[in-house]
Amino acid sequence: MADQAEERHASWLELFFDLTVVAAAAQIAHRLHEADTVGQVAACAAMFYAVWSVWTTTSVYANVAGARTRRRAVLRTMLGVGVMAAAVPGVFPGLLPHHGETDLQGRTAAFTVAFIICRGIASRAASRDGQVIAFWPATQTAVAAPFIVSLFTDEPVTYWLWGVGVVLDLVTSVLGARNPRSMEERAKRIKHDLEQGQHRGQWLSRLLRGGSSSEPATPALVTVAQAERGHLDERLGLFVIIVLGEAVAQVVSADTGKPWNGAVVLSSVAAFFLVVILWQLTTLYGFTPAPRSTKPLEPWQALPAHLGVTAAIVSVAAGLGALIPEAEGHLLTRDRWLIFGGLALYLVSSVGAGVAGRAPLRWYAGWAVPSLVAAVLLGVLGQGLQAWLLASLSVVVLGWFALYNWFAKGRTPVSAT
């Protein structure tokens, strides 16, 4: 069984579904580039969490369903993510600026409704199969109340409701996965719902036939699903690659509208190497870029780190898009923090994964912590440096972090999950 799980790869349906995430990540990166305040950045983070959670819950469902994955459920979710991506330019118009004269009223409601429906699709599909997904409860339990209420409130209240909803959704998933008793209760509820559905179906059948049936109802079969780790790791890694693709797109787009002088070329090359290092870390350690000395991380440990890593890459991508056009000048504080704040979040997520996986102490002392401190200092003190120099220094910071494996004296790294 373990060998079969390792041999299983992403299906064509799953890869097709991933295409919508590219569009959503691109739209969120554009809005993030326009964010000037902490509140605006938080709004972009909330949108990214919504897209990430829909992608994650759908991928987790497909992971446990395997060949039984309901194609229509995935395609409907894909349509929903497409609606979310199209709505991103107009979400929270009173908080986030947007370009153009097009009337974007109603986009916040469209984004919210699509998010709620998409989360419900994965939950319903898994429940109909009699599966209890204990290792990531968000797949079957959406904290929907704050988001539903937000549809009927004004924007200042809406922001707080979204914040509460995101925090509750993430916290209940982590705590629920660590609480076996809550999983038992969840299994009982799903079994009860399935049996009630059977009773209603039998009652309707007897009504239509005008008679009665003495056949007893077949007890509903409810099982606790186990993650296929090889397939899940691959899916999460593919998400990282998708987001890295958006970073490449930001660099290419920034280069198309500027004369290619020395500063622009140097900044572009540095941005390319930064993306390459992020890719190299992904291929070396997996989607949580930290060495470890334990068995694979539990999903409730790995998925929050994965959220931090991918959000960080989106932030860096937005910053790179702003850096190249200003290569000869000085970056705005906002754009500088998009890059170095994003790198700091990437490193914090890596440290979190390292703690869970018991990474070697020397990795923290020699590479992780120094790189994190350097990223924060450049974010705080880098206002006097030209953009091309900041781009070069970002490569130095992340490059040093990636050099741990070379300094590990030939020890074979264990890929993180």
DOROVEX-60107 format. One record per residue (C-alpha): x, y, z; residue number from 1. Coordinates in pm, whole numbers, plus 50000, padded with zeros to 5 digits. Example, Ala and Ser with C-alpha at 12.3 -4.5 7.8 and 13.67 -1.06 7.14 Angstrom:
// DOROVEX-60107
- east/north/up/resi
- 51230/49550/50780/1
- 51367/49894/50714/2
// end
This chain:
// DOROVEX-60107
- east/north/up/resi
- 50000/50000/50000/1
- 50282/50240/50083/2
- 50450/50171/49750/3
- 50124/50235/49566/4
- 50083/50568/49746/5
- 50435/50673/49647/6
- 50374/50581/49283/7
- 50052/50777/49256/8
- 50083/51112/49080/9
- 49862/51411/49014/10
- 49589/51337/48762/11
- 49512/51538/48450/12
- 49198/51660/48626/13
- 49400/51792/48918/14
- 49649/51965/48691/15
- 49361/52122/48497/16
- 49217/52244/48826/17
- 49550/52404/48914/18
- 49524/52639/48617/19
- 49264/52849/48794/20
- 49502/52901/49084/21
- 49751/53067/48847/22
- 49490/53329/48756/23
- 49390/53385/49118/24
- 49751/53420/49239/25
- 49823/53672/48963/26
- 49522/53886/49050/27
- 49606/53886/49421/28
- 49968/53979/49347/29
- 49846/54281/49148/30
- 49623/54396/49433/31
- 49906/54340/49682/32
- 50131/54562/49474/33
- 49881/54846/49528/34
- 49856/54791/49906/35
- 49997/55076/50114/36
- 49874/54996/50466/37
- 49876/54698/50700/38
- 49499/54670/50659/39
- 49529/54651/50282/40
- 49798/54384/50306/41
- 49575/54191/50548/42
- 49288/54210/50298/43
- 49511/54060/50027/44
- 49622/53792/50274/45
- 49258/53704/50346/46
- 49187/53667/49975/47
- 49491/53448/49931/48
- 49387/53232/50226/49
- 49044/53184/50069/50
- 49196/53067/49740/51
- 49455/52852/49917/52
- 49195/52688/50140/53
- 48968/52602/49847/54
- 49262/52455/49657/55
- 49385/52267/49964/56
- 49051/52118/50066/57
- 48980/52009/49708/58
- 49326/51855/49675/59
- 49293/51679/50011/60
- 48955/51538/49903/61
- 49105/51411/49576/62
- 49396/51267/49773/63
- 49175/51044/49987/64
- 48920/50968/49712/65
- 49175/50860/49454/66
- 49005/50697/49157/67
- 48666/50770/49320/68
- 48719/51146/49289/69
- 48397/51303/49164/70
- 48490/51484/48845/71
- 48188/51710/48850/72
- 48272/51824/49203/73
- 48624/51924/49100/74
- 48505/52101/48784/75
- 48241/52292/48978/76
- 48506/52399/49225/77
- 48726/52504/48935/78
- 48445/52726/48809/79
- 48410/52873/49158/80
- 48781/52952/49182/81
- 48754/53118/48841/82
- 48476/53339/48978/83
- 48693/53422/49280/84
- 48987/53513/49055/85
- 48769/53735/48834/86
- 48626/53907/49142/87
- 48964/53983/49306/88
- 49012/54324/49135/89
- 48695/54454/49301/90
- 48700/54285/49642/91
- 48692/54531/49936/92
- 48674/54842/49711/93
- 48651/55073/50011/94
- 48986/54948/50141/95
- 49195/54841/49843/96
- 49252/55075/49548/97
- 49192/54950/49196/98
- 49256/55087/48848/99
- 49004/55155/48576/100
- 48660/55307/48555/101
- 48468/54981/48544/102
- 48196/54947/48805/103
- 48312/54665/49031/104
- 48024/54673/49276/105
- 47920/54331/49403/106
- 48258/54166/49355/107
- 48311/54119/49729/108
- 47980/53933/49756/109
- 48062/53724/49448/110
- 48402/53631/49590/111
- 48250/53541/49929/112
- 47965/53332/49788/113
- 48198/53145/49551/114
- 48434/53075/49842/115
- 48156/52934/50062/116
- 48016/52719/49780/117
- 48357/52583/49680/118
- 48436/52481/50036/119
- 48098/52312/50061/120
- 48152/52111/49742/121
- 48458/51931/49880/122
- 48282/51869/50211/123
- 47974/51721/50047/124
- 48175/51504/49806/125
- 48385/51353/50086/126
- 48083/51294/50309/127
- 47889/51119/50032/128
- 48180/50876/50006/129
- 48155/50807/50380/130
- 48500/50957/50443/131
- 48605/51140/50757/132
- 48914/51345/50675/133
- 49065/51373/51021/134
- 49410/51493/50919/135
- 49270/51825/50782/136
- 48917/51889/50915/137
- 48872/52205/50705/138
- 48798/51973/50413/139
- 48462/51887/50571/140
- 48403/52167/50820/141
- 48394/52525/50696/142
- 48362/52802/50952/143
- 48104/52969/50730/144
- 47907/53186/50975/145
- 48141/53491/50976/146
- 48161/53491/50597/147
- 47786/53455/50553/148
- 47718/53738/50798/149
- 47974/53955/50616/150
- 47746/53954/50311/151
- 47498/54170/50501/152
- 47735/54415/50673/153
- 47915/54732/50576/154
- 48284/54713/50491/155
- 48442/54809/50825/156
- 48254/54524/50992/157
- 48311/54299/50692/158
- 48687/54322/50735/159
- 48670/54207/51096/160
- 48431/53923/51012/161
- 48667/53800/50743/162
- 48959/53817/50984/163
- 48770/53620/51249/164
- 48656/53366/50990/165
- 49007/53305/50856/166
- 49161/53267/51202/167
- 48885/53034/51324/168
- 48902/52823/51010/169
- 49276/52772/51039/170
- 49286/52725/51417/171
- 48997/52477/51428/172
- 49162/52274/51152/173
- 49491/52247/51340/174
- 49331/52179/51678/175
- 49072/51942/51532/176
- 49340/51731/51364/177
- 49516/51694/51699/178
- 49199/51591/51885/179
- 49096/51229/51819/180
- 48772/51272/52016/181
- 48652/51546/51784/182
- 48718/51315/51491/183
- 48507/51044/51650/184
- 48223/51291/51691/185
- 48263/51398/51331/186
- 48240/51036/51215/187
- 47920/50988/51415/188
- 47763/51299/51261/189
- 47852/51194/50908/190
- 47718/50844/50968/191
- 47395/50989/51110/192
- 47355/51220/50808/193
- 47412/50933/50566/194
- 47160/50711/50745/195
- 46905/50991/50750/196
- 46954/51028/50376/197
- 46896/50656/50330/198
- 46575/50671/50535/199
- 46446/50964/50332/200
- 46529/50781/50010/201
- 46345/50468/50124/202
- 46044/50670/50239/203
- 46025/50846/49901/204
- 46062/50515/49719/205
- 45774/50361/49917/206
- 45562/50669/49854/207
- 45617/50653/49480/208
- 45551/50279/49465/209
- 45242/50311/49681/210
- 45350/50023/49901/211
- 45591/49934/50172/212
- 45927/49771/50183/213
- 46042/49535/50452/214
- 46406/49554/50345/215
- 46613/49696/50629/216
- 46838/49992/50560/217
- 47201/49905/50499/218
- 47412/50058/50777/219
- 47611/50351/50649/220
- 47981/50274/50618/221
- 48197/50556/50753/222
- 48574/50535/50751/223
- 48852/50765/50870/224
- 49054/50855/50561/225
- 49431/50825/50557/226
- 49644/51064/50355/227
- 49845/50923/50067/228
- 50159/51112/50157/229
- 50347/51080/49830/230
- 50055/51218/49632/231
- 49976/51491/49887/232
- 50339/51606/49900/233
- 50346/51624/49522/234
- 50026/51829/49509/235
- 50151/52077/49768/236
- 50484/52103/49591/237
- 50307/52172/49262/238
- 50123/52460/49428/239
- 50459/52613/49525/240
- 50580/52576/49165/241
- 50261/52744/49040/242
- 50321/53042/49266/243
- 50686/53056/49157/244
- 50558/53072/48801/245
- 50369/53387/48896/246
- 50695/53535/49026/247
- 50860/53465/48690/248
- 50564/53628/48516/249
- 50605/53939/48733/250
- 50973/53967/48637/251
- 50903/53922/48266/252
- 50616/54171/48274/253
- 50831/54431/48450/254
- 51105/54392/48187/255
- 50879/54452/47889/256
- 50817/54820/47961/257
- 51165/54945/48060/258
- 51486/55021/47866/259
- 51741/54749/47934/260
- 52016/54950/48096/261
- 52271/54805/48336/262
- 52063/54850/48652/263
- 51753/54693/48496/264
- 51949/54398/48362/265
- 52125/54342/48695/266
- 51797/54362/48886/267
- 51627/54124/48645/268
- 51909/53871/48669/269
- 51904/53896/49049/270
- 51525/53847/49052/271
- 51564/53542/48829/272
- 51828/53390/49059/273
- 51606/53459/49360/274
- 51326/53257/49200/275
- 51574/52982/49107/276
- 51690/52956/49469/277
- 51329/52930/49586/278
- 51277/52653/49332/279
- 51597/52478/49440/280
- 51490/52483/49804/281
- 51156/52332/49702/282
- 51319/52047/49511/283
- 51570/51988/49791/284
- 51348/51993/50100/285
- 50993/51990/49964/286
- 50720/52247/50012/287
- 50835/52325/50368/288
- 51198/52435/50314/289
- 51368/52295/50622/290
- 51581/51988/50693/291
- 51447/51753/50955/292
- 51556/51451/51153/293
- 51211/51301/51215/294
- 50952/51120/51010/295
- 50736/51328/50768/296
- 50545/51610/50933/297
- 50180/51556/51006/298
- 49950/51744/50765/299
- 49830/51972/51046/300
- 50194/52076/51090/301
- 50289/52094/50724/302
- 49987/52275/50580/303
- 50017/52595/50789/304
- 50385/52611/50693/305
- 50285/52559/50330/306
- 50039/52849/50360/307
- 50317/53074/50493/308
- 50562/52969/50220/309
- 50322/53026/49931/310
- 50194/53356/50071/311
- 50555/53468/50109/312
- 50633/53387/49746/313
- 50329/53586/49629/314
- 50458/53882/49833/315
- 50809/53853/49688/316
- 50662/53826/49337/317
- 50468/54150/49384/318
- 50781/54320/49515/319
- 50991/54205/49222/320
- 50733/54347/48985/321
- 50783/54687/49146/322
- 51161/54668/49186/323
- 51272/54627/48825/324
- 51105/54946/48690/325
- 51276/55139/48974/326
- 51613/54966/48937/327
- 51813/55291/48923/328
- 51619/55462/49203/329
- 51497/55385/49551/330
- 51209/55155/49634/331
- 50904/55272/49820/332
- 50883/55139/50174/333
- 50585/54929/50065/334
- 50774/54761/49782/335
- 51085/54703/49993/336
- 50878/54526/50256/337
- 50698/54319/49993/338
- 51035/54164/49911/339
- 51208/54145/50245/340
- 50890/54098/50448/341
- 50805/53815/50211/342
- 51150/53663/50259/343
- 51111/53699/50636/344
- 50776/53517/50624/345
- 50933/53245/50408/346
- 51211/53200/50664/347
- 50972/53206/50962/348
- 50762/52936/50793/349
- 51078/52736/50734/350
- 51180/52770/51099/351
- 50833/52653/51207/352
- 50866/52345/50987/353
- 51218/52292/51121/354
- 51095/52298/51481/355
- 50822/52045/51401/356
- 51072/51824/51216/357
- 51352/51868/51470/358
- 51599/52027/51232/359
- 51964/52027/51346/360
- 52053/52305/51588/361
- 52337/52431/51372/362
- 52089/52494/51089/363
- 51908/52749/51310/364
- 52224/52911/51441/365
- 52423/52926/51119/366
- 52167/52972/50844/367
- 51800/53015/50934/368
- 51823/53279/51209/369
- 52103/53487/51048/370
- 51914/53493/50717/371
- 51593/53595/50895/372
- 51769/53875/51085/373
- 51932/53999/50763/374
- 51596/54007/50580/375
- 51433/54207/50861/376
- 51725/54452/50884/377
- 51716/54517/50509/378
- 51342/54577/50534/379
- 51392/54827/50817/380
- 51715/54997/50713/381
- 51727/54955/50336/382
- 51555/55281/50238/383
- 51886/55444/50139/384
- 51994/55166/49905/385
- 51921/55163/49534/386
- 51677/54906/49403/387
- 51935/54709/49204/388
- 52150/54672/49517/389
- 51851/54556/49722/390
- 51777/54294/49456/391
- 52135/54170/49477/392
- 52126/54160/49858/393
- 51802/53958/49854/394
- 51985/53693/49654/395
- 52271/53696/49903/396
- 52032/53651/50199/397
- 51838/53363/50047/398
- 52150/53219/49886/399
- 52319/53189/50226/400
- 52009/53018/50364/401
- 52021/52768/50077/402
- 52392/52694/50130/403
- 52326/52490/50444/404
- 52312/52168/50246/405
- 52654/52239/50095/406
- 52802/52299/50439/407
- 52640/51986/50579/408
- 52953/51790/50481/409
- 52793/51550/50240/410
- 52503/51443/50459/411
- 52202/51349/50251/412
- 51915/51588/50326/413
- 51574/51456/50420/414
- 51307/51628/50214/415
- 51058/51809/50433/416
- 50684/51758/50404/417
// end
